[in-house]
Amino acid sequence: MAILCLITISTKAQETFSDTFSAVSYSNNDGSQNWSTNWLEYNDNNNPANGYISINNNELRFRYIWSENLRRSADLSSYYTASLSFDWRTSSLESGETLVIQISSDGSSFTTLDTFSGTQSGTFDQDITAYISSNTTIRFRKGGNDWSGNDDRTYIDNIIISTTSVPQTDTDADGVIDAVDLDDDNDGITDEEEYCSSINASFLTSSDVGERSVVINHTDTEYLRLDFSSMDNSFQLDINGSTVHPSVLEFENGALDAGDEYFVFQSDGSFISQPWVANSNGLPRLRLIVDEYGQANLYGTRTTTSTNLEPMVAQGGTPFNTIPWVPGNNNTFTLTNQAGPGPEGFTGELFASAICDTDGDGISNHLDLDSDNDGIYDLMEAGALNEVGVADANNDGIIDGALSSSGSNGVYNALEDTDTAYAILSYSILDSDSDGSYDTSVLDADGDGCFDTREAGFTDTNDDGYLGPNPVTIDSNGLVTSGSDGYSTPDDNDSNTTYDYREAGAAPTITSQPVDTTTCPGCSTTVSASVVADKFQWQYYNGSNWVDLTDLGIYSGTSTNTLTITNPTVNENNTQYRLQTSNDAFICSSTTSNTATLTLHVNTVVSNRRITYRVNKN
């Protein structure tokens, strides 16, 4: 299938804050964005042209450092990943003499990232996402002893903070950007449910056996949801060697070990109650989501009877790490339950999936209003229109009123349990044949061998399941524009209120075929078949074509399973008949019976001498 389309692709915005020291100035801005401050010297003369800290020969130079230090800040609050890199070389630093690079998210409390000593050179490159803030500050200072001589030097060059920001695209124009919107195209299906190539793996760890781990593999991950039905009482998630948080996530008050951090409810700082006991309403006790941008968020049910999930955060405020998804790569998820003084263990389910494009038209399912190009809106195929308060009166594949009634999370209010980032759909997306794939992403939703396009009553020119002819052309919403019909109410030919594409059908089965029949002119006979069907049509062969019969002349019952022939003439002698049958809800094929031949003969002949002779029937 060839597909022609015009699309706009949303990409992650890349921005840099840089200083290449090409000018003797502390105000250089050599990146795509400006630093929020100049370089600020402490305990020196604050002159880039001279002093213990200065710019020489297009490099930042440190010499004979005691208490002198240098810092600069950038506003990274609008970005979700950041990394710091620079080139460095040291000269004649004796034992104990070092230069350190430090970072702070508030400009006052600094963390050392690396230490440079001796006479060496290299490139520093490290993720600083955990320190993203409106006042992210880097600082260079001595790390050990005072430098003892004028020849003790370190040179820094090509400082770059590289950032990635969340795209501000709002595909459905509902006022909620796609990065936050749980339903980017307002088709009534959450983006998570429109992802594919998924794995849904349940796991269970035993208790009181020390530290234990569960390893799950998945290829092409771009979204992860981890639901714990019970948790006793800490865990860590490692994805390809990167932990989801710098610390082990601990949930039981008083059970904090080295390397742990308490996680509490964001609203009031309270602990989750008895996380080792399942929620009686079927909700997870803990839910961890790593979204398409690699950002992690944690939610929990406050008690064993809670009816909703609430955000949870690290008690100390330490942010989650950003996970770098690499499309197409294999991913290894390692869940570890740490040893503790009492019973330990967890149970749950890991759901991993990829952003995908089922119909290959260049528009991802979560942005595509017809994810399989069958001419039926996803809104219709999902079953959302069956829900009270949900309509599409203007027939555009988008829920009416979605722009004003989708709340802060972008999901139409009538289709969710709560207007939060962790909302759950209030209806079940249709999977008509219960094969594990939603109707929205398959071409034969009821699994009866008949494509949805045809069963809906639309044109499928080349019988490939896609609306219209080949090549398929689409618009920016993923709707087929090359078809002659589609995107109207699907057929329900048997009028049972279930659309035919959702209702598995089949051609009729003839259990008893018609047989040849013999009769006399002026007599009557029948030809019949045993079959259960919605429609019957008897035909006769005129020597070159099969022709439909109607209840006229000698024929009756032409639309039943029994054809009655009354007063045939010699013209009907040796005529062949057959029955065509079909079922209303299955348009793709009918069943044709075997042929039956009508033979005429006479019983007696009267001569012109008034003598009657019996004629041998053979």
SEGU-526843 format. One record per residue (C-alpha): residue in three letters; x, y, z. Coordinates in steps of 0.001 Angstrom, whole numbers, padded with zeros to 6 digits, always signed. Each point is the difference from the previous one (the first is absolute). Layout:
REM SEGU-526843
ALAXYZ ...
***
This chain:
REM SEGU-526843
MET+000000+000000+000000 ALA+001360+003394-000990 ILE-000937+002949+002193 LEU+000312+003672-000797 CYS-000267+002434+002870 LEU+000842+003456+001290 ILE+000951+000043+003654 THR+001657+002171+002591 ILE+002358-001774+002376 SER+000467+001283+003545 THR+003572-000355+001194 LYS+001722+000656+003275 ALA+001511+003476-000018 GLN+003783+000112+000471 GLU+001504+003114+001584 THR+003513+000823+001222 PHE+001639+002401+002448 SER+003651+000376-000966 ASP+003218+001942+000451 THR+002954-000681-002299 PHE+002061+002834+001559 SER+000648+001422-003468 ALA-000127+003475+001503 VAL+001588+001276+003210 SER-003329+000528+001685 TYR-002047-001586+002768 SER-003234+000687-001937 ASN+000537-002240-003040 ASN-003145-001774-001213 ASP+001025-002443-002706 GLY-002990-002360+000164 SER-003554+000212-001272 GLN-001116+001404+003384 ASN+001518+002594+002317 TRP+001321-000713+003466 SER-001962+001734+002756 THR+003206+001460+001530 ASN+003523+000823-001073 TRP+002940-001901+001451 LEU+000424+001213+003566 GLU+003375-000121+001733 TYR+000267-000354+003745 ASN+003117+001053+001889 ASP+001656+001307-003168 ASN-000156+003261-001960 ASN-002966-001018-002237 ASN+002011+001022-003065 PRO+000161-002569-002838 ALA+003198+001568-001355 ASN+002193-000707+003025 GLY+000124-001399+003499 TYR+000152-003543+001324 ILE-003062-000834-002122 SER+000029+001426-003511 ILE-000604-000652-003708 ASN+003210-000576-001943 ASN+000454-001229-003569 ASN-003702-000941-000338 GLU+000028-002071+003193 LEU-001130+000514+003568 ARG+003135-000170+002187 PHE+000357-000738+003721 ARG+003418+000534+001650 TYR+001360-000001+003522 ILE-003507-000506+001436 TRP-000735+000273+003729 SER-003471+001324+000795 GLU-000764+001400-003454 ASN-002955-001549-001865 LEU-002184+000674-003020 ARG-003654-000697-000645 ARG-002746+000591-002567 SER-003758-000688-000046 ALA-002614-000954-002585 ASP-003770-000236+000181 LEU-000749-003620-000955 SER-003509-000116+001471 SER-001716-000448-003382 TYR+002101-003025-000963 TYR-000316-003622+001011 THR+003507-001278-000720 ALA+003380+001706+000280 SER+003636-000990-000295 LEU+003245+001885+000661 SER+003157-000450-002057 PHE+003349+001744-000428 ASP+003613-000639-000957 TRP+002637+000161+002744 ARG+003739-000310+000567 THR+002142+000289+003129 SER+003630+000970+000408 SER+002380-000613+002933 LEU-002619-000583+002699 GLU+001829-001722+002841 SER-001446-002653+002264 GLY-003056+001337+001805 GLU-000456+002893-002409 THR-003200-000336-002031 LEU-002664+001964-001838 VAL-003609-001141+000373 ILE-003135+000651-002063 GLN-003073+000406+002162 ILE-003685+000538-000667 SER-002965+001376+001919 SER-003721+000318-000593 ASP-000329+002957+002375 GLY+003310+001833-000345 SER+001071-000686+003575 SER+000184-003762+000656 PHE+002509-001585-002387 THR+000754-003590-001005 THR+003393-001009-001405 LEU-000277-001680-003405 ASP+003669-000676-000744 THR+003567+000773+001096 PHE+003019+000847-002182 SER+003638-000401+001072 GLY+003580-000575-001163 THR+001009+000723-003583 GLN-002753-001445-002150 SER-002704+000900-002544 GLY-003399-001264-000991 THR-003666+000748-000588 PHE-002588+000176+002755 ASP-003585-000959-000881 GLN-002680-000745+002592 ASP-003804+000030+000333 ILE-001150+002812+002278 THR-003751-000516-000414 ALA-000397-000502+003745 TYR+001143+003610+000541 ILE-002378+001669-002437 SER-001494+003150+001518 SER-000439+003693-000704 ASN+003403+000550+001637 THR+002192-002906-001110 THR+003547+001084+000858 ILE+003391-001505-000863 ARG+003122+000855+002005 PHE+003763-000585-000337 ARG+002141+000068+003158 LYS+002929-001790+001587 GLY-000846-003421+001400 GLY+002891-000673+002368 ASN+003110+001867+001102 ASP+000869+003551-000973 TRP+001939+000050-003264 SER+003631+000639+000823 GLY+001403+001765-003024 ASN-000670+002193-002992 ASP+000546-002948-002335 ASP-002896-001950+001560 ARG-002646+000438-002667 THR-003228-001382-001460 TYR-001586+001014-003301 ILE-003693-000320-000918 ASP-001533+000478-003455 ASN-003216-000537-002000 ILE-002412-000082+002932 ILE-003431-001153-001217 ILE-003222-000735+001825 SER-002149-001971-002443 THR-003694-000173+000770 THR-003109-001613-001364 SER-003359+001615+000466 VAL-003464-001437-000174 PRO-001671+001006-003311 GLN-002817+002466+000488 THR-002089-001576-002768 ASP-003726-000264+000702 THR-001255-002254-002791 ASP-003690+000108+000902 ALA+000024+003705+000965 ASP-001705-000709+003336 GLY+002381+002226+001934 VAL+002005-002929+001405 ILE+003390-000652-001624 ASP+000598-003520-001271 ALA+002659-000650+002632 VAL-002686+000350+002685 ASP-003084-000971-002010 LEU-001088-003607+000621 ASP-002045+000013-003233 ASP+001920+001986-002595 ASP-002644-000245-002750 ASN-003255+000132+002035 ASP-001251-003311-001399 GLY-000998-001307+003436 ILE+002943-002410+000248 THR+002937+000762+002261 ASP+003395+000134-001690 GLU+001176-002935+002112 GLU-002755-002167-001472 GLU+001025+001013-003531 TYR+003621-001072+000407 CYS+000973-003455-001251 SER+002661-002766-000134 SER-000726-000327+003682 ILE+000837-002463+002723 ASN-002180-000546+003040 ALA+002038-002049+002481 SER-001167-000968+003468 PHE+002584-000581+002710 LEU+000170-001371+003521 THR+002895-000134+002418 SER+000090-002248+003022 SER+000482+001283+003530 ASP+002850-000189+002530 VAL+002715-001141-002402 GLY+002206+003068+000046 GLU+000306+002316-002978 ARG-001796-001334-003072 SER-000467+001205-003577 VAL-002308-000484-002973 VAL+001375+000518-003525 ILE-002316+000763-002928 ASN+001079+000735-003589 HIS-001797+002020-002659 THR+001058+001380-003383 ASP-000765+003492-001276 THR-001279+001484+003268 GLU-001190+003606+000033 TYR-002450-000218+002885 LEU-000047-001928+003276 ARG-002669-000523+002654 LEU+000850-001980+003112 ASP-002897-000951+002282 PHE+000621-001526+003403 SER-002990-001754+001544 SER+002057-000414+003181 MET+003317+001387+001230 ASP+001988-001035+003063 ASN+001585+002400+000220 SER+002601+001430-002441 PHE+001144-000373-003587 GLN+002339+001286-002646 LEU-000520-000155-003766 ASP+003046-000235-002232 ILE-000412+000532-003753 ASN+003039-000976-002045 GLY+002312+000870+002873 SER-001685+003292+000924 THR-002065+000160+003164 VAL-003305+001820-000103 HIS+000956+001927+003162 PRO+003362+000720+001677 SER-001247-001773+003156 VAL-001933-003148+000814 LEU-003697+000868+000356 GLU-001071-000769+003603 PHE-003661+000085+001069 GLU-000085-001176+003610 ASN+000618+002609+002675 GLY+002907-001061+002230 ALA+001495-002444-002506 LEU+002500+002347-001671 ASP+003340-001613-000842 ALA+003162+001465-001470 GLY-000650+001007-003596 ASP-003792+000234+000541 GLU-002279+003010-000198 TYR-003542+000186+001351 PHE-002789+000554-002499 VAL-003130+001724+001302 PHE-003174+001570-001336 GLN+000655+003334-001636 SER-003070+001712+001446 ASP+000760-000432+003709 GLY+003255-001945+000383 SER-001681-003009+001580 PHE+001060-003615-000499 ILE-001997-002596-001899 SER-001971-002295+002320 GLN+000838-003716-000062 PRO+001365-000140-003552 TRP+000491-003760+000392 VAL-003814-000432-000010 ALA-001820+000114-003361 ASN-002582+002683-000738 SER-003548-001368+000288 ASN-001213+002108-002949 GLY+002392-001521-002500 LEU+002349+002977-000223 PRO+003768-000445+000345 ARG+001578+001006+003290 LEU+002815+001639-001973 ARG+000215+001047-003635 LEU+003227+001185-001630 ILE-000197+001494-003497 VAL+002970+000837-002224 ASP-001454+001946-002921 GLU+001130+000458-003594 TYR+002386+002779+001083 GLY+001673-002228+002585 GLN-001534+001868+002918 ALA-001114-002057+002994 ASN-002963+000612+002293 LEU-001223-002038+002970 TYR-003547-000394+001309 GLY-001554-001969+002851 THR-003268-000976+001639 ARG+000062+001523+003479 THR-001815-002909+001703 THR-001120-003525-000847 THR-003483+001349-000802 SER+000942+003159-001935 THR-001856+000607-003251 ASN+002603+002171-001691 LEU+003736+000372-000511 GLU+001912+002996+001367 PRO+003449+001409-000901 MET+002956-001059+002146 VAL+003416+001649+000250 ALA+003324-000493+001713 GLN-000179+001380+003519 GLY+003347+001715-000486 GLY-001026+001487-003337 THR+002495-001975-002098 PRO-001372-000187-003562 PHE-000271-003141-002098 ASN+002673-000706-002577 THR-000882+000408-003673 ILE+000028-003242-001969 PRO+001423+000277-003534 TRP-002283-002145-002173 VAL+001657-001207-003204 PRO-002619-001123-002570 GLY+000618-003480-001355 ASN+002380-001023+002779 ASN-000425-002902+002368 ASN-000687+001141+003558 THR+000638-001921+003196 PHE-002108+000917+003017 THR+001364-001192+003330 LEU-002314+000358+002984 THR+001738-000463+003322 ASN-001663-000508+003376 GLN+002523+000752+002733 ALA+000611-002197+003037 GLY-001454+001184+003272 PRO-000449-001002+003643 GLY-003519-001361-000550 PRO-002101-001501-002821 GLU+000919+001344-003405 GLY-001455-000441-003483 PHE-002112+001565-002713 THR-002528-000981-002660 GLY-001040+001885-003062 GLU-000070+000471-003722 LEU+002357+001721-002431 PHE-001465+001507-003170 ALA+002501+001149-002630 SER-000847+001260-003464 ALA+001153+002055-002931 ILE-001478+002931-001839 CYS-001107-001547-003258 ASP-001720+000553-003313 THR-002218-003010-000736 ASP-001004+000988-003519 GLY+003433+001304-001009 ASP-001345+003360-001132 GLY+002621+002031+001864 ILE-002315+001095+002826 SER+000345-001718+003361 ASN-003126-001684+001333 HIS-000371+002448+002883 LEU-000272+002845-002528 ASP-001912-001934-002697 LEU-003810+000170-000119 ASP-000110-003179-002114 SER+002906-002124+001188 ASP-000611-002846-002465 ASN-001230+001948-003077 ASP-003190-002056-000233 GLY-002281+003017-000365 ILE-001457-000359+003517 TYR+000934+002627+002571 ASP+001972-001228+003028 LEU-002609+001799+002098 MET-002630-002337-001465 GLU+002114-003161+000105 ALA+001028+000549+003629 GLY-003621+000066+001109 ALA+000264+003409+001677 LEU-003126+001177-001831 ASN-001980-002589+001958 GLU+000672+001939+003201 VAL-002488+002483+001422 GLY+000899+003584-000853 VAL+002369-000889-002831 ALA-000958+000999-003550 ASP+001449+000878-003394 ALA-002883+001835-001623 ASN+002191+001739-002560 ASN+001608-003336-000969 ASP+003638+001105+000152 GLY+001335-002841+002165 ILE+000516+002309+003005 ILE-002235+000071+003062 ASP-002417+002920-000107 GLY+000862+002552+002675 ALA+003419-001511+000675 LEU+001728+003378-000205 SER-002007+001362+002927 SER-000689-003173+001996 SER+003310-001834+000133 GLY+001418+001534+003174 SER+003658+000318+000881 ASN+001052-003465-001194 GLY-001510+000187-003499 VAL-002434-002917+000468 TYR-003700+000653-000594 ASN-001546+000258+003454 ALA-002832-002461-000670 LEU+002509-002741-000803 GLU+002257+000098+003080 ASP-000174-000633+003686 THR+001797+003198+000989 ASP+001637+002975-001716 THR+003576-000868+000970 ALA+003233-001104-001623 TYR-000750-003541+001151 ALA-003627-000163-001187 ILE-001551-003339-000948 LEU-002509-000348-002847 SER-003532-000651+001218 TYR-000808-002335-002899 SER+001601-003047-001582 ILE+001437+000474-003483 LEU-001578-002501-002376 ASP+001801-003164-001014 SER-002813-001698-001887 ASP+001707-003346-000573 SER+001816-000021+003369 ASP+003361-000607-001660 GLY+001845+002574+002116 SER+000047+002687-002717 TYR-002422+002905+000083 ASP-002397+000490-002928 THR+001723+003325-000739 SER+003213-001667-001181 VAL-001187-003089-001882 LEU-001556-000333-003445 ASP-002350-002833+001002 ALA-001354+000913+003412 ASP-002305-002999+000382 GLY+002486-002502-001411 ASP-002428-001487-002498 GLY+002233+000319-003050 CYS-001886+002974-001423 PHE+001720+003390+000088 ASP-001655+002713+002092 THR-000038+002390-002966 ARG-002331-002270-001967 GLU-002119-000981+002988 ALA-000487+003698+000794 GLY-001408+000436-003510 PHE+002957+001908-001427 THR+002072-000473-003141 ASP+003202-002043+000119 THR+001085+000092-003623 ASN+002845-002504+000191 ASP-001226-002094+002961 ASP+002931+000839+002289 GLY-002060+001226+002956 TYR+000794+003673-000632 LEU-002605+002504-001099 GLY-000033+000721-003730 PRO+002615-000762-002649 ASN+003765-000259+000105 PRO+002008+002169+000608 VAL-001677+001286+003165 THR+000231+003721+000653 ILE-000695+001538+003404 ASP-000351+003384+001650 SER+001833+001355+003048 ASN-002413-001816+002341 GLY+000690-003380-001594 LEU-003358-000146-001807 VAL-000138-001598-003445 THR-000753+002564-002711 SER+000359-002280-003024 GLY-003170-002006+000680 SER-003416+000714-001494 ASP-001838-000598+003268 GLY+000703-000915+003643 TYR-000246+001837+003319 SER-003763-000352+000236 THR-002182-002251+002152 PRO+001062-003633-000618 ASP-002517-002563-001249 ASP-002184-002083+002277 ASN-001675-002118-002678 ASP-001700-002367+002426 SER-001321+002937+002077 ASN+001018-001501+003327 THR+001700+003275+001208 THR+003480-001498-000389 TYR+002001+001276-002944 ASP+000848-002818-002412 TYR+003760+000592+000280 ARG-000259-000739+003744 GLU-002173-003089-000426 ALA+001711-003171-001193 GLY-001873-001451-002926 ALA+000349-002775-002550 ALA-001487-001126-003254 PRO-002886-002514+000382 THR+000695-003726+000017 ILE-002214-002219-002139 THR-000540-003277+001806 SER-002168-001613-002694 GLN+000508+000840-003679 PRO-002776+000279-002622 VAL-000559-003152-002080 ASP-001233-000546-003555 THR-003760-000177-000350 THR-002364-001491-002584 THR-003575+001023-000692 CYS-002525+000171-002814 PRO-001291+002932-001959 GLY-002789+001635+001915 CYS+001133-001569+003243 SER+001797+001581+002971 THR+003337-000723+001692 THR+002476+001527+002451 VAL+003742+000407+000295 SER+001346+000641+003503 ALA+003118+000256+002144 SER+000527-000244+003727 VAL+001748+003180+001130 VAL-000320+002728+002616 ALA+000518+003426-001557 ASP-001321+003544-000027 LYS-000479+000235-003752 PHE-000896-002545-002722 GLN+000035+000424-003762 TRP-000829-002729-002500 GLN+001515+000271-003468 TYR-000294-001829-003331 TYR+002584-000458-002724 ASN-000992+001449-003382 GLY+002797-001667-001907 SER+002576+002676+000608 ASN-000796+001736+003300 TRP-001654-000617+003337 VAL-003143+002126+000300 ASP-001878+000896+003202 LEU-003553-001331+000224 THR-002971+001932+001339 ASP-003406-001137+001163 LEU-001625+000287-003421 GLY-001565-002486-002382 ILE+000801-003586+000898 TYR+002387+000903+002844 SER-000636+000714+003656 GLY+002150-000136+003134 THR+002911+001510-001921 SER+001249+001770+003166 THR-000360-003004+002303 ASN+001895-003248+000335 THR-002688-001832-002049 LEU-000743+000841-003640 THR-003458-001049-001209 ILE-000534-000574-003739 THR-003662-000151-001063 ASN-001222-001064-003478 PRO+003386-000109-001721 THR+000041-000271-003776 VAL+002319-001808-002350 ASN+002037+003215-000078 GLU+001113-000706+003584 ASN+001121-003543-000764 ASN+003673-000529+001026 THR+000218+003457+001618 GLN+002640+000306+002743 TYR-000732+001761+003293 ARG+002148+001020+002973 LEU-000416+001886+003307 GLN+002145+002922+001149 THR-000056+000749+003742 SER+001519+002751+002137 ASN-000038+001442+003503 ASP-000715+003682+000538 ALA+002852+000571+002442 PHE+002610-001614-002260 ILE+000407+001858-003265 CYS+003230-001593-001156 SER-001374-003225-001440 SER-003123-002057-000687 THR-000596-003731-000424 THR-001197-001544-003256 SER-001636-003401-000110 ASN+000577-002822-002423 THR-002114+000074-003158 ALA-003222-001976-000418 THR-001518-000890-003410 LEU-003704-000075-000817 THR-001094-002819-002317 LEU-003474-000204-001519 HIS-001784-003188-001241 VAL-003570-001007-000900 ASN-001840-003034+001419 THR-002382-000784-002945 VAL-000564+000840-003667 VAL-003402-000113-001772 SER+000122-000850-003735 ASN-002323+001394-002721 ARG-001717-003388-000144 ARG-001224+000486+003568 ILE+002354-002721+001156 THR+002004+000758+003127 TYR+003566-001281+000314 ARG+002066+000129+003134 VAL+003442+001427-000694 ASN+003006-001548+001643 LYS+001280+002581+002433 ASN+003521-000632-001273 
***
